[in-house]
C-alpha cells in the first residue's frame, strides 16, 4: 500500500546572518516555537538549516500552501534578542514528499525556496521541474560568468541602423554575446541580470565599449562615416569618472567622438535623473552623441524628455501600430515632440515591412530590426556595408 502523500516546506530566515551564533540559535528556536503554534498536530517541525527549519505536513496542496502563508505571518513580528529588536524576512519552498527520497525532497524544496528569494522574499513558492531547470541554469551562469572576460569568451555582433528615406546604412548597434564553452551562446537579457547580481556589469560594459570603439576605428578608416551605438546601464553611466574613461577609450583608438552613440534605457533613469542628465551632458561636451532607449511615450516620459540632453530617441514597434479611430499613432506624437526638441527618432525592433512603412510614414528618420538587417559578426556587417559604397553620414 503506497505511503500517504505529504508536503515539505523549507523555511529560511533572512536577517539572522548579522547575529552572533548564540543570538542566531535563540532566534531560530523562537521561530520554530512560532511555527509549532500554527501547524497541525500531526505536522513535524525540525531544524535543518543554519538559519531556518523544515515542516512536513500531510495536508493537501492547497492547505499546505495556506500553511506556508500562516508561517510567513507568524514569523514576521520582530524578535527580542538580548535586549535588541531584530526583524527578519522569510522565504519558503514547497515540495511533494511522495515519490521521492528525503534528499530529493529537501533539494526540491530548497530550489523552490531559492526562487522565493529571487522574487523578493516573504513568499511561498512551489517546486516544479521547469523551476528546477531555471534555477540550475541560473546557478550555472553564476558559476561560469566570473572570468569570462579574461578567458576571451565575450563577443560582439552588430546590427546596422538605416536611414529610412533611402535605406542607406548610417551606423550600427553593438550587441553583447557570451560564447560560453559550457553554456553556449548567452544573450544580454539572460546575461545582464546575473552580471548585476555578481557586480560584474561594469567589467562587461567597459569591455563592450573598448571593442566597439576598436571596431569603429576600423570601419572609419575609409570614406564611410558610420556611428556605433553602445548600451550602458544607468548604474555604470552614473559613476563619477564615466565621461573621463569614455574619452580615454576614444583617444586610444583615435575615434572621432561624434561617431560614438551612448544609449541608456529610459525605464531605468528615473531614480538617478539628475546624475544621468549630468553624465549625458558631459558626454555631449566631448562630442559623443547620446540616445534614450526603450522610450515608453507615457506622460511622465514625455515630460522627462525635455530635461535629457540626447540626440537620438529609440522607440519600439508598439508605438508604430494602429490606434483606435480618431486617435493618431503614438509615434506621431513622439515624432512631433522630437522635432521640437531637435531629437532624431530611431524606430527599432522592426520585424515586418508594415512596421518599417509605418515608422517611415510617421517621420522616423532611422530604423533598425530584422526587417532591415539582422545582427551579424563584424565581417558580415562590413560585407553588408560594401553593398552601399556611397554611404557616408
C-alpha positions as CSV (number, residue, x, y, z in Angstrom):
1,X,0.0,0.0,0.0
2,X,1.6,3.3,-1.0
3,X,2.6,5.8,1.7
4,X,0.2,8.7,2.1
5,X,1.2,11.9,0.3
6,X,2.9,14.7,2.2
7,X,4.5,18.0,1.6
8,X,7.7,19.5,2.8
9,X,8.2,23.2,3.5
10,X,11.7,24.5,3.8
11,X,11.8,27.9,5.7
12,X,14.8,30.2,5.6
13,X,15.1,33.3,7.8
14,X,16.9,36.4,6.3
15,X,18.5,38.7,8.9
16,X,20.0,36.0,11.1
17,X,23.3,36.4,9.3
18,X,24.0,39.7,11.2
19,X,23.6,37.9,14.6
20,X,26.2,36.1,16.6
21,X,26.0,32.3,16.9
22,X,24.2,32.4,20.2
23,X,21.6,35.0,19.2
24,X,21.0,33.2,15.9
25,X,20.3,30.0,17.7
26,X,17.9,31.8,20.0
27,X,16.1,33.4,17.0
28,X,15.7,30.1,15.2
29,X,14.5,28.4,18.4
30,X,11.8,31.1,18.7
31,X,10.9,30.8,15.0
32,X,10.4,27.1,15.5
33,X,8.2,27.7,18.5
34,X,6.1,30.1,16.5
35,X,5.8,27.6,13.7
36,X,4.7,24.8,16.1
37,X,1.9,27.1,17.3
38,X,0.4,27.3,13.8
39,X,0.9,23.8,12.3
40,X,-1.5,20.9,12.7
41,X,-1.0,18.3,15.5
42,X,0.4,15.7,13.1
43,X,2.8,18.0,11.3
44,X,6.6,17.7,12.0
45,X,8.8,20.8,12.6
46,X,12.5,20.3,12.6
47,X,15.6,22.5,12.3
48,X,17.5,21.6,9.2
49,X,19.5,24.7,8.1
50,X,21.8,27.2,9.7
51,X,19.1,29.9,9.8
52,X,15.8,28.0,9.2
53,X,13.8,24.9,9.6
54,X,11.5,22.4,7.8
55,X,7.9,21.4,8.2
56,X,6.5,18.1,6.9
57,X,2.7,18.1,6.7
58,X,0.1,15.6,5.5
59,X,-2.1,18.5,4.3
60,X,-3.1,18.6,0.6
61,X,-1.5,21.0,-1.8
62,X,-3.9,23.9,-1.2
63,X,-3.8,23.6,2.6
64,X,0.0,23.1,2.5
65,X,0.3,26.4,0.7
66,X,-2.1,28.0,3.2
67,X,0.1,26.7,6.0
68,X,3.1,28.4,4.3
69,X,1.3,31.8,4.3
70,X,0.4,31.3,8.0
71,X,4.0,30.6,8.7
72,X,5.0,33.8,7.0
73,X,2.6,35.8,9.2
74,X,3.8,34.0,12.4
75,X,7.4,34.7,11.6
76,X,7.0,38.3,10.6
77,X,6.8,40.1,14.1
78,X,10.1,41.3,15.4
79,X,12.3,39.1,17.7
80,X,13.6,40.4,21.0
81,X,17.1,39.0,21.4
82,X,19.5,40.1,24.1
83,X,17.7,43.4,24.6
84,X,17.7,44.2,20.9
85,X,14.8,44.0,18.4
86,X,15.5,42.1,15.2
87,X,13.3,41.9,12.2
88,X,13.7,39.1,9.7
89,X,12.2,38.1,6.4
90,X,11.2,34.5,5.5
91,X,11.3,32.6,2.2
92,X,9.5,29.2,2.0
93,X,9.9,26.5,-0.6
94,X,7.3,23.7,-1.0
95,X,7.8,20.3,-2.5
96,X,5.8,17.0,-2.7
97,X,7.2,14.2,-0.5
98,X,5.6,11.2,-2.2
99,X,7.6,9.5,-5.0
100,X,11.0,10.9,-4.0
101,X,13.6,10.2,-1.3
102,X,14.2,12.6,1.6
103,X,17.4,14.1,-0.1
104,X,15.5,14.8,-3.3
105,X,12.5,16.3,-1.5
106,X,14.8,18.6,0.5
107,X,16.7,19.6,-2.7
108,X,13.4,20.4,-4.5
109,X,12.1,22.4,-1.6
110,X,15.4,24.2,-1.3
111,X,15.2,25.1,-5.0
112,X,11.7,26.5,-4.6
113,X,13.0,28.5,-1.6
114,X,15.7,30.0,-3.8
115,X,13.1,31.0,-6.2
116,X,11.1,32.7,-3.4
117,X,14.3,34.7,-2.5
118,X,14.8,35.7,-6.2
119,X,11.2,37.0,-6.3
120,X,11.6,39.2,-3.3
121,X,11.3,37.1,-0.1
122,X,8.4,36.9,2.3
123,X,6.6,34.5,-0.1
124,X,5.9,30.8,-0.7
125,X,7.0,29.1,-3.9
126,X,6.2,25.5,-5.2
127,X,8.8,23.4,-6.8
128,X,8.3,22.2,-10.4
129,X,10.6,20.7,-13.0
130,X,10.7,23.9,-15.1
131,X,11.6,25.9,-12.0
132,X,14.5,23.5,-11.4
133,X,15.7,24.0,-15.0
134,X,15.6,27.8,-14.5
135,X,17.4,27.7,-11.2
136,X,20.1,25.2,-12.3
137,X,20.6,27.4,-15.4
138,X,21.0,30.4,-13.1
139,X,23.5,28.7,-10.9
140,X,25.5,27.6,-13.9
141,X,25.5,31.2,-15.2
142,X,26.7,32.5,-11.8
143,X,29.4,29.8,-11.7
144,X,30.7,30.4,-15.3
145,X,30.4,34.2,-15.7
146,X,33.2,35.3,-13.4
147,X,36.4,35.3,-15.5
148,X,34.6,35.2,-18.9
149,X,36.3,38.5,-20.0
150,X,39.8,37.2,-19.1
151,X,39.1,33.9,-20.8
152,X,38.2,35.7,-24.0
153,X,34.6,34.3,-24.1
154,X,32.8,37.6,-24.9
155,X,31.9,38.6,-28.4
156,X,30.1,41.4,-30.2
157,X,27.7,41.3,-33.1
158,X,26.4,44.4,-34.8
159,X,23.0,45.4,-36.1
160,X,23.0,48.0,-38.9
161,X,20.9,51.2,-38.5
162,X,19.5,52.5,-41.8
163,X,18.2,55.8,-43.0
164,X,14.5,55.0,-43.8
165,X,14.4,57.5,-46.7
166,X,17.0,55.8,-48.9
167,X,17.8,52.6,-46.9
168,X,21.4,53.5,-46.6
169,X,23.3,52.4,-43.5
170,X,24.3,55.2,-41.1
171,X,25.5,53.2,-38.2
172,X,25.3,50.0,-36.1
173,X,24.5,49.0,-32.6
174,X,27.0,46.8,-30.8
175,X,25.3,43.8,-29.1
176,X,27.0,41.7,-26.5
177,X,27.2,37.9,-26.8
178,X,28.8,35.5,-24.3
179,X,30.1,32.5,-26.1
180,X,30.4,30.1,-23.2
181,X,32.1,26.8,-24.0
182,X,29.9,25.2,-21.2
183,X,26.6,27.0,-21.6
184,X,26.6,28.0,-25.3
185,X,25.7,31.5,-26.6
186,X,24.1,33.6,-23.8
187,X,22.2,36.8,-24.8
188,X,22.2,40.1,-22.8
189,X,18.6,39.5,-21.5
190,X,19.9,36.5,-19.6
191,X,23.4,37.6,-19.0
192,X,23.0,41.1,-17.6
193,X,20.7,40.3,-14.6
194,X,23.3,37.7,-13.4
195,X,26.1,40.2,-14.0
196,X,24.3,42.8,-11.9
197,X,23.9,40.4,-9.0
198,X,27.6,39.4,-9.3
199,X,28.6,43.1,-9.6
200,X,30.3,42.4,-13.0
201,X,28.3,44.8,-15.2
202,X,31.0,47.5,-15.2
203,X,33.6,45.0,-16.3
204,X,31.4,43.8,-19.2
205,X,30.3,47.2,-20.3
206,X,33.8,48.6,-20.5
207,X,34.9,45.6,-22.5
208,X,32.0,46.3,-24.9
209,X,32.9,50.0,-25.2
210,X,36.6,49.2,-25.8
211,X,35.8,46.5,-28.5
212,X,33.1,48.6,-30.2
213,X,35.4,51.6,-30.5
214,X,38.2,49.5,-31.9
215,X,35.8,48.1,-34.5
216,X,34.5,51.6,-35.2
217,X,38.1,52.8,-35.8
218,X,38.4,50.0,-38.5
219,X,35.2,51.0,-40.1
220,X,36.1,54.7,-40.1
221,X,39.4,54.2,-41.9
222,X,37.8,54.7,-45.3
223,X,35.3,57.2,-46.6
224,X,32.4,55.7,-44.8
225,X,31.5,57.6,-41.7
226,X,29.2,55.4,-39.5
227,X,28.3,55.7,-35.9
228,X,28.5,52.9,-33.3
229,X,25.8,52.7,-30.6
230,X,26.8,51.1,-27.2
231,X,24.3,50.3,-24.4
232,X,25.3,51.5,-20.9
233,X,23.4,50.8,-17.7
234,X,22.3,53.6,-15.5
235,X,24.5,52.3,-12.7
236,X,27.6,52.5,-14.8
237,X,26.7,55.8,-16.5
238,X,26.3,57.5,-13.1
239,X,29.8,56.5,-11.9
240,X,31.8,59.7,-11.3
241,X,34.6,59.0,-13.9
242,X,32.4,57.7,-16.7
243,X,32.9,60.6,-19.0
244,X,36.7,60.7,-18.5
245,X,37.0,57.0,-19.1
246,X,34.9,57.1,-22.2
247,X,37.2,60.0,-23.5
248,X,40.2,57.8,-22.8
249,X,38.8,54.9,-24.9
250,X,38.0,57.2,-27.8
251,X,41.5,58.6,-27.7
252,X,43.1,55.2,-27.5
253,X,41.6,54.2,-30.9
254,X,41.6,57.6,-32.5
255,X,37.8,57.6,-32.9
256,X,36.0,60.9,-33.5
257,X,33.6,61.4,-30.6
258,X,30.6,62.1,-32.8
259,X,30.9,58.5,-34.2
260,X,30.1,57.1,-30.8
261,X,26.5,56.9,-29.5
262,X,26.0,56.1,-25.8
263,X,22.5,54.6,-25.2
264,X,20.8,54.5,-21.8
265,X,17.4,52.8,-21.1
266,X,14.6,55.1,-20.3
267,X,12.8,52.9,-17.7
268,X,15.9,52.8,-15.5
269,X,16.8,56.5,-15.3
270,X,14.1,58.0,-13.0
271,X,15.8,57.2,-9.7
272,X,19.1,58.9,-10.8
273,X,17.7,61.5,-13.3
274,X,19.9,64.5,-12.1
275,X,23.1,62.4,-12.3
276,X,22.1,60.9,-15.7
277,X,21.4,64.4,-17.1
278,X,24.9,65.5,-15.9
279,X,26.7,62.5,-17.4
280,X,24.9,62.8,-20.7
281,X,25.7,66.5,-20.8
282,X,29.3,65.6,-20.1
283,X,29.4,63.1,-23.0
284,X,27.9,65.7,-25.4
285,X,30.5,68.2,-24.3
286,X,33.1,65.7,-25.6
287,X,31.2,65.4,-28.9
288,X,29.7,62.0,-28.1
289,X,26.1,61.6,-29.2
290,X,23.6,60.3,-26.7
291,X,20.4,58.2,-27.1
292,X,17.5,57.2,-25.0
293,X,16.5,53.6,-25.5
294,X,13.2,51.8,-24.7
295,X,11.1,55.0,-24.7
296,X,7.6,54.4,-23.4
297,X,5.9,57.6,-24.6
298,X,3.9,57.9,-21.3
299,X,3.0,61.3,-20.0
300,X,5.9,61.3,-17.4
301,X,8.3,60.1,-20.1
302,X,7.4,62.9,-22.4
303,X,7.8,65.5,-19.6
304,X,11.1,64.0,-18.6
305,X,12.3,64.0,-22.2
306,X,12.7,67.8,-22.1
307,X,15.3,67.6,-19.4
308,X,17.5,65.0,-21.1
309,X,20.4,66.1,-23.3
310,X,20.0,63.5,-26.0
311,X,20.5,63.4,-29.8
312,X,18.6,60.2,-30.6
313,X,15.3,58.7,-29.3
314,X,14.8,55.0,-29.8
315,X,11.2,53.7,-29.9
316,X,9.8,50.2,-30.2
317,X,7.4,48.9,-32.8
318,X,4.4,49.1,-30.4
319,X,4.4,52.9,-30.9
320,X,4.1,52.4,-34.7
321,X,1.0,50.3,-34.5
322,X,-2.6,51.3,-35.4
323,X,-4.6,53.2,-32.8
324,X,-8.4,53.4,-32.3
325,X,-10.3,55.5,-34.9
326,X,-9.8,59.2,-34.2
327,X,-6.5,58.7,-32.3
328,X,-3.2,59.2,-34.1
329,X,-0.5,56.6,-33.7
330,X,1.7,57.3,-30.7
331,X,4.7,57.5,-32.9
332,X,3.2,60.7,-34.4
333,X,3.2,62.3,-31.0
334,X,6.7,61.2,-30.3
335,X,8.0,62.4,-33.7
336,X,6.4,65.8,-33.1
337,X,8.0,66.2,-29.7
338,X,11.3,65.1,-31.1
339,X,11.1,67.7,-33.9
340,X,10.5,70.4,-31.3
341,X,13.4,69.2,-29.2
342,X,15.8,68.7,-32.1
343,X,16.0,64.9,-31.4
344,X,16.1,62.3,-34.2
345,X,13.9,59.2,-33.9
346,X,15.1,55.7,-34.4
347,X,12.4,53.0,-34.7
348,X,13.9,49.7,-33.5
349,X,12.9,46.1,-33.4
350,X,11.2,46.4,-36.8
351,X,10.4,42.9,-37.9
352,X,7.8,43.4,-40.6
353,X,7.6,45.5,-43.7
354,X,4.4,47.1,-42.4
355,X,6.3,48.3,-39.3
356,X,9.0,49.8,-41.4
357,X,6.4,51.6,-43.6
358,X,4.6,52.9,-40.5
359,X,7.8,54.2,-39.0
360,X,8.8,56.0,-42.2
361,X,5.3,57.4,-42.8
362,X,5.3,58.8,-39.2
363,X,8.5,60.6,-39.8
364,X,11.1,58.4,-38.1
365,X,14.4,59.2,-39.7
366,X,16.2,56.0,-38.8
367,X,15.3,52.3,-38.3
368,X,16.7,49.0,-37.3
369,X,15.4,45.5,-36.9
370,X,15.2,42.1,-38.6
371,X,13.1,43.6,-41.4
372,X,16.0,45.8,-42.4
373,X,19.2,43.9,-41.3
374,X,19.9,41.2,-38.8
375,X,22.7,41.4,-36.2
376,X,25.9,39.7,-37.5
377,X,29.6,39.5,-37.0
378,X,31.8,42.4,-37.8
379,X,33.0,40.7,-41.0
380,X,29.5,40.0,-42.3
381,X,28.3,43.5,-41.4
382,X,31.3,45.0,-43.2
383,X,30.5,43.0,-46.3
384,X,26.9,44.3,-46.0
385,X,28.2,47.9,-45.8
386,X,30.2,47.3,-49.0
387,X,26.9,46.9,-50.9
388,X,26.5,50.7,-50.2
389,X,29.8,52.2,-51.4
390,X,28.4,55.8,-51.3
391,X,27.1,55.6,-47.7
392,X,28.7,58.4,-45.8
393,X,26.8,60.1,-42.9
